[in-house]
């Protein structure tokens, strides 16, 4: 969301202040900074907050001239590759103190807290109190702590006391927590709402018409969702890289830290062919930008922040001057060059250890030209390697100590940053994604569904 947030004025008339349920599905973008999922206030000393703290713990509180309840987890939320289902269950009328506020993460009740200020019996919370309150999703209502990531299926149930299983269930085969896209038997009450159900709609999907407005920024409708997780750039790689747009855009800095982006999801050996599109947005030095794949062994270099396609072991790729790199070696004048504004298609065959590229829809044909209509099976770049590599990751960055490069990846979301593809190509059968150009024959989207096909 970056500096994007949703807002509405709510709760003119008090309803049930003792019982409610709030549910979010969220995918984090960055860690180590305070980010609010929801903020409610009416001015003065009354407010409610749902947020990730700077130490990546989770906090939920109600404040009325003092904390009426406050919970901070011991658990840290640092996975930027997966979706969290967060359910906040409140019933201050409950005779068991520990059951008056309950927090569920992916269906499991959270029980370990560094702070657990419990509400008194029959406490009237700030939620659903009388007066016009500003409800903001994606930042604190005071206008800071923006949430940087993705959000889906936000439910608020006024007067309903529901646990995590109301919004999700465990897949019997994979053991993963899966979304219930439309909870059954739900009663939203007067102030309840259901937004972000279908893509980026902020129209209330309940019967209440409690619609939200876009306060600022841009809402991007992506294919990355709780039922099909797409790869993004991995913000946990320790390099001086600035990430944005839900970790689909990365920019290196003017230093020896070359990595702009490495995919969160890997491509295991012998699982087929994968395709993505990565656009070079800008570069400070011509010819320094690189794109390709890195094997799992490259992760041993990540703490030093020196992971790069260029001139590094365990990496294979292409520099935009036309130079190829392969496991620490290089060869000049193999490919044609590419420049800022070009969309590079990356085709990786994990079964045969083969890699090739396209530029703006034209595939490398074995010369310096980008004129092929599809990947040329006789002119793969890299062919095979001598390493015993098991998993590979899409990778891009720069090759200069004083250079920086900015890239935006489309792993199937249908966007480069906040710009939608101009004319969607054709997918291979059974694949869920939107690309600028046609997916090559038999290729897959790097997503949870793609990995399982």
C-alpha positions in Angstrom: 0.0 0.0 0.0 2.9 2.4 0.6 1.1 5.7 1.3 -2.2 4.3 0.3 -5.0 4.1 2.8 -8.8 3.7 3.0 -11.1 5.8 5.1 -14.7 6.2 6.2 -16.7 8.1 8.9 -18.5 5.5 11.1 -20.5 4.8 14.2 -22.8 7.8 14.4 -25.0 5.8 16.7 -23.6 3.4 19.4 -24.2 -0.3 18.8 -22.6 -3.3 20.4 -19.5 -2.0 22.2 -18.8 -5.3 24.0 -18.8 -7.8 21.2 -17.2 -7.7 17.7 -14.8 -9.5 15.4 -12.3 -8.1 13.0 -10.5 -10.2 10.4 -7.7 -9.3 7.9 -5.7 -11.2 5.4 -2.3 -9.4 5.0 1.0 -10.0 3.3 3.8 -7.8 4.7 6.1 -5.8 2.4 8.9 -4.6 4.7 9.8 -5.3 8.3 11.4 -3.3 11.1 9.1 -0.3 10.9 5.7 0.4 12.6 2.8 -0.2 10.2 -0.9 0.1 11.1 -3.6 -2.2 9.7 -6.4 -0.2 11.2 -6.8 3.0 13.2 -10.0 4.5 14.7 -10.3 7.7 16.6 -12.6 10.6 17.3 -10.0 13.1 18.5 -8.8 13.7 22.1 -7.9 10.6 24.1 -10.0 7.9 22.5 -8.7 5.6 19.9 -8.2 2.0 18.8 -5.2 0.5 16.9 -4.2 -2.7 15.1 -0.5 -2.6 14.0 2.8 -4.2 13.5 5.5 -2.7 15.8 9.0 -1.7 14.9 10.3 -5.0 16.4 7.8 -6.8 14.2 5.5 -7.9 17.0 1.8 -7.4 16.7 -0.3 -5.0 18.9 -4.0 -4.6 19.4 -5.4 -2.1 21.8 -8.4 0.1 22.9 -7.6 3.4 24.6 -10.0 5.7 26.4 -8.0 8.2 28.4 -5.9 5.1 29.2 -5.5 1.5 27.9 -8.8 -0.4 28.5 -7.1 -3.4 27.0 -3.8 -3.9 25.2 -2.1 -6.9 23.8 1.5 -7.2 22.3 2.7 -10.5 21.1 6.0 -12.1 21.8 5.9 -13.6 18.4 7.5 -11.6 15.5 5.9 -11.4 12.1 8.8 -11.4 9.6 7.5 -13.6 6.7 7.1 -11.4 3.7 6.4 -14.3 1.3 3.1 -15.5 2.7 -0.3 -14.2 3.8 -1.3 -14.0 7.4 -5.0 -14.3 8.5 -5.4 -12.2 11.6 -8.6 -12.5 13.5 -9.4 -10.2 16.5 -12.2 -11.6 18.7 -13.7 -9.4 21.5 -16.4 -10.3 24.0 -16.0 -8.3 27.2 -19.1 -10.0 28.6 -17.3 -13.3 28.8 -17.0 -14.6 32.3 -13.5 -16.0 31.6 -11.0 -13.1 31.7 -8.6 -14.7 29.2 -11.5 -15.1 26.7 -12.5 -11.5 26.5 -10.0 -10.6 23.9 -8.6 -13.4 21.7 -6.2 -13.1 18.7 -5.9 -15.8 16.1 -3.1 -16.1 13.5 -3.9 -18.5 10.6 -6.6 -20.2 12.8 -4.4 -20.7 15.9 -5.1 -18.7 19.0 -2.1 -16.6 20.1 -1.3 -17.1 23.8 2.2 -15.6 24.4 2.2 -11.9 25.0 4.8 -9.4 26.4 1.9 -7.2 27.3 -1.6 -8.4 28.1 -3.7 -5.7 29.7 -7.1 -7.4 29.9 -10.5 -5.7 29.8 -12.8 -5.5 32.7 -16.1 -7.4 32.7 -18.7 -5.7 30.4 -16.3 -3.1 29.3 -17.7 -0.7 26.7 -14.9 -0.5 24.2 -14.2 2.5 21.9 -15.4 0.3 19.0 -19.0 1.1 18.1 -19.3 4.0 20.5 -21.5 7.0 19.6 -20.2 9.9 17.6 -18.5 10.3 14.2 -15.3 8.3 14.2 -12.7 8.1 11.5 -11.9 4.5 10.5 -8.8 4.2 8.4 -7.4 1.0 7.0 -3.7 0.9 6.0 -2.5 3.6 8.4 -3.1 5.1 11.8 -5.8 7.6 11.7 -3.4 10.3 12.8 -1.9 10.0 9.4 1.3 7.9 9.8 2.5 4.3 10.1 1.4 3.3 6.6 1.1 -0.4 5.9 3.4 -1.4 3.1 2.2 -4.7 1.7 -1.0 -6.3 0.4 -4.4 -6.7 2.1 -7.5 -8.8 1.2 -10.9 -9.8 2.6 -11.3 -7.4 5.5 -14.3 -8.2 7.6 -15.8 -6.4 10.6 -18.7 -8.1 12.5 -20.7 -5.9 14.8 -22.1 -7.9 17.6 -20.6 -11.2 16.5 -18.0 -13.3 18.4 -16.2 -15.5 16.0 -12.9 -17.5 16.0 -10.3 -18.0 13.3 -12.1 -21.0 11.8 -14.9 -18.7 10.7 -12.6 -17.1 8.1 -10.3 -20.0 7.1 -9.7 -23.7 7.2 -6.8 -26.1 7.1 -6.1 -27.9 3.7 -6.2 -31.6 4.4 -3.4 -32.3 2.0 -1.0 -29.5 2.4 -1.7 -28.4 6.0 -1.9 -24.8 4.9 -4.4 -22.3 6.2 -6.8 -21.5 3.4 -9.2 -18.6 3.0 -13.0 -18.9 3.1 -13.8 -16.3 0.5 -17.4 -15.9 1.7 -18.0 -16.9 5.4 -21.3 -18.7 5.8 -23.9 -17.7 8.4 -22.4 -14.3 9.0 -24.2 -11.5 10.7 -22.5 -8.1 10.1 -24.8 -6.1 12.4 -25.2 -2.4 11.9 -21.6 -1.2 11.6 -20.2 -4.3 10.0 -18.5 -4.4 6.6 -16.7 -6.6 4.1 -14.3 -4.9 1.8 -11.4 -6.0 -0.6 -13.4 -9.2 -1.3 -13.0 -9.1 -5.1 -9.7 -7.5 -6.0 -9.4 -3.9 -4.9 -13.1 -3.1 -4.4 -13.7 -0.9 -1.4 -17.5 -1.2 -1.8 -19.0 -3.0 1.2 -19.8 -6.6 0.1 -22.1 -7.0 3.1 -25.7 -5.7 3.0 -24.8 -2.6 5.0 -23.4 -0.3 2.3 -20.7 0.8 4.8 -18.4 1.7 1.9 -14.9 3.0 2.2 -13.2 5.7 0.2 -9.6 5.9 -1.1 -7.9 8.4 1.2 -4.7 8.7 -0.8 -2.4 6.6 -3.0 -3.3 3.9 -5.6 -5.1 0.6 -5.0 -3.5 -2.1 -7.2 -5.6 -5.2 -8.0 -3.2 -8.1 -8.2 -3.4 -11.9 -8.7 -1.4 -12.4 -5.5 -4.0 -13.4 -2.9 -4.5 -15.8 0.0 -5.6 -18.6 -2.2 -2.7 -18.2 -4.7 0.5 -16.7 -3.3 2.7 -15.2 -6.0 6.4 -14.5 -5.8 7.7 -11.0 -4.9 11.1 -9.6 -4.3 12.5 -10.8 -0.9 13.0 -7.9 1.5 14.7 -10.2 4.0 17.8 -10.4 1.8 20.3 -8.2 3.7 21.3 -5.7 1.0 20.9 -2.0 0.9 17.9 -2.1 -1.4 14.7 0.0 -1.2 11.5 -2.0 -1.8 8.1 -0.6 -2.8 4.8 -1.6 -4.4 4.3 -4.7 -2.2 8.0 -5.7 -2.8 7.5 -5.9 -6.6 9.9 -2.9 -7.1 13.5 -2.8 -5.9 16.2 -0.3 -6.2 19.9 -0.8 -5.4 22.0 1.9 -3.8 25.4 3.4 -4.8 27.5 0.9 -3.0 28.9 -2.6 -3.3 25.5 -4.0 -2.5 24.3 -5.1 -5.9 21.0 -6.9 -5.3 17.8 -5.2 -6.3 15.5 -8.2 -6.1 15.5 -12.0 -5.5 12.3 -13.9 -5.7 10.7 -15.1 -2.4 9.6 -18.3 -4.0 12.2 -20.7 -5.4 12.1 -23.0 -8.5 13.0 -26.5 -7.3 15.1 -28.7 -9.6 13.1 -31.0 -12.0 9.8 -29.1 -11.5 9.5 -27.7 -15.0 9.7 -24.3 -16.7 9.0 -21.0 -15.1 8.4 -17.5 -16.6 8.3 -14.0 -15.3 8.7 -10.4 -16.7 11.0 -7.9 -15.1 11.2 -4.3 -16.3 14.2 -2.1 -15.9 12.8 1.2 -14.7 16.0 3.3 -14.5 19.8 3.0 -14.0 22.4 5.5 -12.9 25.2 4.0 -15.1 24.6 2.6 -18.6 25.4 -1.1 -19.0 25.5 -1.9 -15.3 22.1 -3.6 -14.9 21.8 -7.4 -14.6 19.1 -10.0 -14.6 19.0 -13.8 -14.3 18.7 -16.5 -11.7 20.6 -17.5 -8.6 20.8 -20.9 -7.0 20.0 -21.7 -3.3 23.8 -21.7 -2.5 23.8 -17.9 -3.3 21.9 -17.4 0.0 25.2 -18.0 1.9 26.3 -14.6 0.4 23.2 -12.7 1.4 24.3 -11.6 4.8 27.2 -9.7 3.3 24.8 -8.0 1.0 26.9 -8.8 -2.1 24.6 -11.1 -3.9 24.4 -10.2 -7.6 23.9 -11.8 -11.0 27.2 -10.3 -12.0 30.6 -12.0 -11.4 29.4 -14.1 -8.4 29.3 -17.8 -7.9 26.0 -19.7 -8.1 24.5 -17.0 -10.4 23.6 -17.0 -14.1 22.4 -14.0 -16.0 22.8 -11.2 -18.5 24.1 -7.7 -18.2 22.4 -5.1 -20.3 25.5 -4.4 -22.4 25.1 -7.9 -23.7 27.6 -9.7 -21.4 26.7 -13.1 -20.0 27.6 -14.3 -16.5 27.7 -17.9 -15.4 28.9 -19.1 -12.0 31.6 -16.4 -11.6 32.7 -16.3 -15.3 31.6 -14.1 -18.1 31.5 -13.8 -21.9 31.0 -10.6 -23.9 28.9 -9.8 -26.9 26.5 -12.8 -26.8 23.2 -11.1 -26.5 21.9 -7.8 -27.7 21.7 -5.0 -25.2 18.7 -3.7 -23.3 17.9 -0.4 -21.6 15.6 1.3 -19.2 12.0 0.9 -20.2 12.5 -2.6 -21.7 10.5 -5.5 -20.4 12.7 -8.6 -20.0 11.1 -12.0 -20.1 13.0 -14.7 -18.2 12.5 -18.3 -19.1 14.0 -20.9 -16.8 13.9 -24.7 -17.3 14.6 -26.2 -13.9 14.6 -29.7 -15.2 17.3 -29.1 -17.9 19.2 -26.2 -16.2 18.5 -23.9 -19.2 17.9 -20.2 -19.2 17.0 -17.7 -21.9 15.5 -14.2 -22.2 13.2 -12.0 -24.3 13.2 -8.3 -24.7 9.8 -6.6 -25.3 8.4 -9.9 -26.5 11.2 -10.8 -28.9 13.3 -13.8 -27.9 17.0 -14.3 -28.2 17.8 -16.1 -31.4 21.4 -17.1 -30.7 22.9 -13.8 -32.1 22.8 -10.3 -30.9 19.2 -9.9 -32.0 15.9 -10.2 -30.1 13.7 -11.4 -32.9 12.4 -14.9 -32.0 8.7 -15.6 -31.6 9.3 -18.1 -28.8 12.3 -19.5 -26.9 14.8 -21.1 -29.3 15.4 -24.6 -27.9 18.8 -24.7 -29.7 20.0 -21.4 -28.3 19.6 -21.5 -24.5 21.9 -19.4 -22.4 23.8 -21.3 -19.7 22.9 -24.9 -20.8 24.1 -26.9 -17.8 26.3 -26.3 -14.8 28.7 -28.5 -12.8 27.1 -27.6 -9.4 24.7 -29.8 -7.4 22.0 -27.0 -7.3 18.5 -27.9 -6.2 16.6 -24.6 -6.2 16.8 -21.4 -8.2 15.4 -17.9 -7.7 14.8 -15.1 -10.2 17.3 -12.3 -9.5 18.2 -8.8 -10.7 20.4 -5.9 -9.7 23.4 -3.9 -10.9 27.1 -4.7 -11.4 28.7 -1.4 -10.3 30.1 -0.2 -6.9 28.8 3.3 -7.6 25.8 2.4 -9.7 22.1 1.8 -8.9 19.4 0.2 -10.8 15.6 0.1 -10.3 13.6 -2.9 -11.4 9.9 -3.8 -11.3 8.8 -7.4 -11.4 5.7 -8.9 -12.8 5.5 -12.4 -11.4 1.9 -12.7 -12.7 0.2 -9.8 -10.9 -0.3 -7.9 -14.2 1.5 -4.8 -13.0 4.9 -3.2 -13.1 4.8 -1.1 -10.0 1.4 0.5 -10.1 1.2 0.5 -13.9 -1.0 -2.3 -15.4 0.3 -4.2 -18.4 -0.9 -2.5 -21.6 -2.1 -5.6 -23.5 -2.2 -8.9 -21.6 -0.7 -11.9 -23.4 -1.9 -15.5 -23.5 -1.3 -17.8 -20.6 -0.4 -21.4 -20.8 -3.2 -23.8 -19.9 -4.1 -23.8 -16.2 -1.9 -21.0 -15.2 -3.2 -18.0 -13.2 -1.4 -14.7 -14.0 -1.4 -11.7 -16.2 1.7 -10.9 -18.3 2.5 -8.3 -21.0 3.5 -10.9 -23.5 2.5 -14.5 -24.2 3.7 -17.1 -21.8 6.1 -19.5 -23.5 4.7 -23.0 -24.2 4.6 -25.3 -21.1 5.9 -22.5 -18.7 4.4 -21.9 -15.3 3.8 -18.9 -13.0 6.1 -18.7 -10.0 3.2 -19.0 -7.4 1.9 -21.6 -5.0 -0.5 -22.9 -7.7 2.2 -22.9 -10.3 4.6 -24.8 -8.1 1.9 -27.5 -7.6 1.1 -28.0 -11.3 
